Amino acid sequence: MTEQQRLAQAAGCLLHWYDSSRRILPWRENPEPYRVWVSEIMLQQTRVEAVKPYYERFLAEIPTISALAQVPEEQLMKLWEGLGYYSRARNLQRAAKVVCEEYGGRLPCTSKELNRLPGIGEYTAGAIASIAYGEVCTAVDGNVLRVISRILEKEWDIRSTAVKKAVTEMIVPVIPQERPGDFNQALMELGAMVCLPNGTPKCEGCPLAALCLSFQHQRQEEIPRKAAKKARPIEQRVVYLLFREGRVALRRRPSNGLLSGMWEFPNFLETEEPDIGIAPFHLREGKKAKHIFSHLEWHMTGMIAQVKEEGAFHWASAEELQEEIALPSAFRVFRRQALQVLTEGRREKE
């Protein structure tokens, strides 16, 4: 059996399995283009279960592309708070503005046009076009690369651009013309639920086990091969929770680079001389936290202090910190502690 014949047989088995075993997800039950687009952006590097509540709340407050184009950035960031990778939200809005200006508020219907929009890469364009519009095109992500590699027992490095291109070319001829969106989702679903990336794949429940060469040769945990990841550098940082008259100090991050333009508690590398600009007193150590970015780790120690001067900070109330201001998830522990201090201070005054 040739590789192409093997994949063609797999396509039919996959759709049959998907019809009976797929997860019921809100964006699948109503695959309207805007809804599919929002879900695909949220799902980038984020687990399905984590996305669900964000997705429902986001669509409730921003139900259309025109609403997305016009929503104030602070409200957009607050809706995205905790999902991470905040450039995704900004690119969503940038793309929405382009769609309103150039496409009359309707998302383009071809993967080629979608790929031109900010924040929409080749995979996302293929997913939207196939699921929402029925275009016969691929949507190749890490799940798909892993599934195909195991079926064909390929030892290639799935992080390679050349491998992604090769897999795309293999898949195109076997996409069911009448159900391209379901086929792409079925491949992704199999990779997410059965053909797992870490630990032991659930081969006993796989609809493609009889066709999978890696399973037949008991090599499913060896394949695909991945190049070793480089160790992430670690930054030791000190995070200052500065309180004044029942409010806590915040500042904006620079407009470019990591977490660009986001609010943060003032923080500095341990090796830096902290340039707070105002004199803290009653200084004490607070919580510790760690946050892992894709390319970097922050190991943070909090310091709590009172100040008398305003300095160059925005002073946020507990209500503002809770309801209005979006803080990156890196500062989640410190936001909780800040809210605790503000609440306790209010009780003491009462």
Disulfide bonds with the S-S distance in Angstrom:
none
